[in-house]
């Protein structure tokens, strides 16, 4: 079997069908690929929707498990996968028509450990978009090592913009962190730093739908505060990644710099979330002291090639000056929280 598409699902009864229809709208024999739906103890009719597809399509398989979060669900799917390559897909997203046939052709020809492709973000969630004819040339690709790619590209955290060769990830013993958010953020650079052959194609494959109540945008205090803690933990994991990169050539130095930028982006966006949270202001200083010990704060390598613009620059100046930051956060909260309450009533 060529490909296993792993689809962790939780409470996605309304959108799962659109995603599955796109995954099935491929000019491939059902024996060439499988779709593994991992139901993470959904409370709505997600499991029923998944079972209905399983009963109609021989290459759709459903695994029903106790809730353990996206990382655990992805690991479950990976353990059950039979394909040579893995693609982790989010159930509220979808793919372009007939894209997998061309991706599989590239993997058959080039045998990369990672195959990256193009994606677009959308808020609309329009119908599946057919591939444009000009995109179908199998000669339109570039080859890198993983560190070379990181050194020269602003990579994305999410795992849905690339295929992974299964025997490669298994041989490295790399798995998703379970029980925490930010599992993609950690797995992607961990994986890429060990890749010898990465292929980047311009094939337009994936549509990432921005949802108003996704894991990254939900505002309930308990979820929001857990996300802040998980970002904090991920920042320390990045320190180990950075220290694992030698500084013996230009590529390694550039790769290390970009991973450091990504680490400081975690601190920046954690501070943005802290600014909007209900956590006491006095809980922020101990976090920053810990980040100082690993040189993740002050944010001296954040603004630049990957993160630029007035908003980033101004907030970074504020965040880097603790005497200014804490009063600023107090004023911000005095305006932000009442505004949220008013918005909720509308």
C-alpha positions in Angstrom: 0.0 0.0 0.0 1.3 3.4 -1.0 -0.2 5.9 1.4 -2.0 6.0 4.8 -4.0 9.2 5.5 -4.5 9.5 9.3 -7.5 11.6 10.4 -7.8 12.3 14.2 -11.4 13.4 14.9 -13.2 14.9 17.8 -16.7 16.4 17.5 -16.5 17.1 13.8 -19.9 15.7 12.6 -20.6 18.7 10.4 -17.2 18.9 8.6 -15.9 15.3 8.6 -17.9 14.4 5.5 -16.4 17.3 3.4 -12.9 16.2 4.4 -13.6 12.6 3.6 -15.2 13.4 0.2 -12.0 15.3 -0.8 -9.8 12.4 0.3 -11.9 10.0 -1.7 -12.0 12.3 -4.8 -8.8 10.8 -6.1 -8.0 8.8 -9.2 -6.5 6.0 -7.2 -7.4 2.4 -6.8 -8.7 1.9 -3.2 -6.0 -0.7 -2.7 -3.3 2.0 -3.1 -4.2 4.1 -0.1 -6.2 3.9 3.1 -8.0 6.5 5.2 -7.7 5.8 9.0 -10.2 7.8 11.0 -9.3 7.9 14.7 -12.4 8.9 16.7 -11.1 10.5 19.9 -14.3 9.8 22.0 -16.4 12.4 20.2 -19.6 13.5 22.0 -21.6 14.3 18.9 -22.4 12.1 15.8 -18.8 12.0 14.5 -18.4 8.3 15.0 -21.7 7.6 13.1 -20.5 9.7 10.2 -17.2 7.9 10.2 -18.9 4.5 10.3 -21.2 5.4 7.4 -18.1 6.0 5.2 -16.4 2.9 6.5 -19.4 0.8 5.4 -19.3 2.2 1.9 -15.6 2.4 1.1 -13.2 -0.5 1.5 -10.2 1.7 2.1 -11.8 3.7 5.0 -11.1 2.3 8.5 -12.4 3.6 11.8 -10.6 3.3 15.1 -12.7 4.3 18.2 -10.6 5.2 21.2 -10.9 6.9 24.6 -10.1 10.6 24.5 -6.4 11.3 24.6 -6.0 14.4 22.5 -4.7 14.9 18.9 -1.2 13.6 19.7 -2.4 10.3 21.1 -4.9 9.9 18.2 -2.2 10.5 15.6 0.1 8.0 17.3 -2.8 5.4 17.3 -3.3 6.0 13.5 0.4 5.7 12.9 0.6 2.4 14.7 -2.2 1.0 12.5 -1.0 2.4 9.2 0.0 0.0 6.4 1.1 2.6 3.8 4.6 3.4 2.8 3.9 7.1 3.5 1.8 8.9 6.1 -0.3 12.0 5.7 -1.8 13.5 8.9 -5.0 15.5 8.0 -7.2 17.6 10.2 -10.9 16.8 9.8 -12.0 20.4 9.3 -9.6 20.8 6.3 -9.6 19.2 2.9 -7.4 18.5 -0.1 -7.5 19.3 -3.8 -8.9 16.9 -6.4 -6.7 14.1 -7.5 -3.6 15.4 -5.7 -2.5 12.1 -4.1 -1.9 10.4 -7.4 0.7 13.0 -8.2 2.3 12.9 -4.8 2.6 9.1 -4.9 4.2 9.4 -8.3 6.8 11.7 -6.8 7.5 9.3 -3.9 7.8 6.4 -6.2 10.4 8.3 -8.3 12.4 10.1 -5.6 11.8 8.1 -2.4 12.2 11.1 0.0 11.9 10.8 3.7 9.7 14.0 3.6 7.6 15.3 0.7 6.4 18.9 1.2 3.7 20.6 -0.9 1.8 23.9 -1.1 -1.2 24.7 1.0 -3.6 27.7 1.3 -5.5 29.0 4.3 -9.2 29.8 3.9 -12.0 31.0 6.2 -14.7 30.0 3.7 -14.2 26.3 3.4 -15.3 26.3 -0.3 -15.7 23.1 -2.3 -12.7 21.1 -3.2 -10.6 22.8 -5.8 -9.3 20.9 -8.9 -5.6 20.9 -9.6 -4.5 23.3 -12.3 -2.9 21.6 -15.3 0.3 23.6 -15.1 1.0 22.1 -11.6 1.2 18.5 -12.8 4.7 18.4 -14.0 6.7 15.9 -11.9 9.9 17.8 -12.7 8.7 20.8 -10.7 10.5 20.1 -7.4 13.6 20.8 -5.3 15.7 18.5 -3.1 17.1 19.5 0.3 18.3 17.9 3.5 16.1 18.7 6.4 18.6 21.2 8.0 19.1 22.8 4.6 15.4 23.3 4.2 15.0 24.9 7.7 18.1 27.1 7.0 16.5 28.5 3.9 12.7 28.5 4.5 10.3 29.7 7.0 8.8 26.3 7.8 5.3 25.7 9.1 4.6 24.0 12.4 1.7 21.9 11.3 2.2 18.3 10.0 -0.5 18.5 7.2 1.8 20.2 4.7 4.0 17.1 4.1 4.1 13.4 3.7 6.4 11.3 5.9 7.9 8.0 4.9 6.7 5.6 7.5 9.9 3.5 7.9 11.8 6.7 8.4 9.8 8.1 11.3 9.6 4.6 12.9 13.3 4.1 12.6 13.9 7.4 14.4 11.5 6.5 17.2 9.8 9.9 16.8 6.2 10.2 18.0 3.7 12.9 18.8 3.8 14.2 22.4 0.6 13.1 24.1 -1.6 15.0 26.5 -0.4 18.4 25.3 -1.1 21.0 22.6 1.7 22.1 20.4 2.5 18.5 19.4 3.0 19.6 15.7 5.3 22.4 16.8 7.7 20.0 18.4 7.4 17.1 16.0 8.1 19.0 12.8 11.6 20.4 13.6 12.5 17.2 15.5 11.7 15.3 12.3 13.3 17.7 9.8 16.6 17.9 11.7 17.1 14.2 11.0 16.0 14.2 7.3 18.7 13.5 4.7 16.3 13.8 1.6 13.4 16.2 1.6 11.6 17.0 -1.6 9.6 20.2 -2.0 7.0 20.3 -4.8 4.9 23.3 -5.9 1.8 21.0 -6.2 -1.2 22.8 -4.5 -2.6 20.1 -2.2 -4.1 21.3 1.1 -6.7 23.7 2.3 -6.4 24.7 5.9 -9.8 26.1 7.1 -9.4 28.7 9.9 -12.1 27.8 12.4 -13.4 30.4 15.0 -13.4 27.9 17.8 -10.3 25.8 17.1 -7.8 24.5 19.6 -5.6 27.5 19.0 -8.4 30.1 19.2 -10.7 28.9 21.9 -11.0 31.5 24.8 -12.4 29.4 27.7 -10.0 30.2 30.7 -9.2 26.5 31.4 -8.3 25.7 27.8 -6.5 29.0 27.3 -4.4 28.6 30.4 -3.5 25.0 29.5 -2.4 26.2 26.1 -0.1 28.8 27.7 1.5 26.1 29.9 2.0 23.8 26.9 3.6 26.6 24.9 5.9 27.2 27.9 6.9 23.5 28.0 7.5 23.5 24.2 9.9 26.4 24.6 12.2 24.3 26.8 12.0 21.3 24.4 13.2 23.7 21.7 16.3 24.4 23.8 17.3 20.7 23.5 16.7 20.9 19.7 18.9 24.0 19.4 21.7 22.5 21.4 21.6 19.4 19.2 22.5 21.5 16.1 26.3 21.9 15.6 27.7 25.2 14.4 30.3 23.8 12.1 29.1 25.1 8.8 27.0 27.9 7.3 23.9 25.6 6.9 24.0 24.5 10.5 24.4 28.1 11.8 21.5 29.3 9.7 19.4 26.3 10.7 20.2 26.9 14.4 19.3 30.6 14.0 15.9 29.8 12.5 15.0 27.3 15.2 16.0 29.9 17.8 13.6 32.4 16.0 10.9 29.7 16.2 11.6 29.2 19.9 11.3 33.0 20.6 8.1 33.0 18.5 6.7 30.6 21.1 7.6 33.1 23.9 6.1 36.0 21.9 2.8 34.3 21.3 2.7 33.0 24.8 3.0 36.6 26.1 0.2 37.7 23.8 -2.0 35.0 25.3 -0.9 35.9 28.8 -1.9 39.4 28.0 -5.4 38.2 27.2 -5.7 35.6 30.0 -7.0 35.7 33.5 -3.7 34.5 35.0 -2.3 36.9 37.6 0.3 39.3 36.2 2.8 38.2 38.9 2.9 34.7 37.5 4.6 36.0 34.3 8.0 37.0 35.9 9.0 33.4 37.0 8.3 32.2 33.4 10.5 34.9 31.9 13.3 34.1 34.4 13.3 30.5 33.2 13.4 31.7 29.6 16.3 34.0 30.4 18.3 30.9 31.5 17.9 29.3 28.1 18.3 32.6 26.2 14.7 32.4 24.8 14.1 35.9 26.4 14.6 38.8 25.8 13.3 38.4 22.2 16.5 39.4 20.5 16.2 37.0 17.5 12.4 37.1 16.9 11.7 40.1 14.7 13.4 39.7 11.3 13.0 37.7 8.1 10.3 35.3 9.4 8.4 37.8 11.6 8.3 41.3 10.5 6.0 44.3 10.5 5.0 47.2 12.9 2.8 45.0 15.1 5.6 42.5 15.8 8.2 45.2 16.3 6.1 47.3 18.7 4.9 44.4 20.9 8.5 43.0 21.0 9.8 46.3 22.3 7.1 46.3 25.0 7.6 42.6 25.9 11.4 43.1 26.2 11.0 45.9 28.8 9.4 44.3 31.9 8.9 47.7 33.6 6.7 48.7 30.6 5.2 45.3 29.8 3.4 44.7 33.2 1.5 48.1 33.3 0.7 47.7 29.6 -0.8 44.3 30.2 -2.9 45.6 33.1 -4.3 48.4 30.9 -4.9 46.0 28.0 -6.9 43.6 30.2 -9.0 46.4 31.6 -10.2 47.1 28.0 -10.0 43.6 26.5 -12.1 41.7 29.0 -15.2 44.0 29.0 -15.0 44.1 25.2 -15.2 40.3 25.2 -18.2 40.3 27.4 -20.0 42.8 25.2 -19.1 40.7 22.1 -20.5 37.6 23.7 -23.8 39.3 24.2 -24.1 40.3 20.5 
